[in-house]
C-alpha cells in the first residue's frame, strides 16, 4: 500500500510564476505540513533572491 502524498507549488506572487514544487507525506497532521511548507518557502525565497512575502504555496489538486 502506498503512502498518500500531497503535492504543493510555490509561486512568485509578483509574476504568478511557479518557482518550485514540493511533496509531503499525506499522513502528517496539518500543523506539521504547514511547518514543513514554511521551511521550504523560506528556502525557495532565499535561493531565488526574493522577499519571503513574495512567495506563497498552494496545494495541487488532481483534475477530474
Residue pairs with C-beta under 8 A, 6 or more apart in sequence:
3 25
3 26
3 27
4 25
4 26
4 27
5 23
5 24
5 25
5 26
6 23
6 24
6 25
6 26
6 33
6 59
7 21
7 22
7 23
7 59
7 60
8 21
8 22
8 23
8 24
8 37
8 57
8 58
8 59
8 60
9 18
9 20
9 21
9 22
9 57
9 58
9 60
10 18
10 19
10 20
10 21
10 22
10 40
10 41
10 44
10 55
10 56
10 57
11 17
11 18
11 19
11 55
11 56
11 57
11 58
12 19
12 48
12 50
12 54
12 55
13 53
13 54
13 55
13 56
14 54
19 44
19 48
19 55
20 40
20 44
21 60
22 37
22 40
22 57
24 33
24 36
24 37
28 36
37 57
40 57
41 52
41 55
41 56
41 57
42 52
44 50
44 55
45 51
45 52
45 54
45 55
48 55
